[in-house]
């Protein structure tokens, strides 16, 4: 089944892991990264990011990120997303 909406799909990846230090984005163990998932828009990625960040709030070294995959797939295209 396909989505018949006119909304453009802008893929976003949510992932996280434990950092080696608070000063840099260097993961302690890359093999233990938490790949939360791929989302069709920023709004749904943000919901997933907030949920995972809240679950790990007691660990100062744990960080979650949202990667704008659509920008990597079409690097020459300037996409402005209003939230």
Secondary structure, DSSP 4 states (H G I P E B T S, - for coil): ------PPP--EEEEEEEBS-TTS--BS-GGG-EEEEEESSHHHHHHHHHHHHHHTTT-TTEEEEEEEHHHHHTTTS------
